[in-house]
Amino acid sequence: MFLSLIEQCYRELLSNVYVDEHRTYYERHFIVTETKYGRSVEPVNPYTEIESPICESDIYRWATDVLPHAACPVPCALIKAVEVVSDMGVKRDVSIQIE
């Protein structure tokens, strides 16, 4: 049942036809990017993302393709968000401060 729902969500994202009830599935399980060749929809596996070395994380690979510099904190924030929404991490505030 769950895998068929994820597959259905994948098809919805590719076809740009959204179902409001599936919004949390879109956010938790996929990375959607618009490229010059069309829409790219990549599934996110929380176990892989959290347990992988940085250089093997799909999120960091995606960031390498679309972000202009390595100092961007967005990939780290995305990993933390995946950790929290998949109930694999401690839900507490995280901040980066440079003074």
Helices and strands as residue ranges (DSSP letters): H 2-15, G 20-22, H 23-29, E 30-35, E 38-43, H 46-51, G 54-56, H 58-66, H 74-85
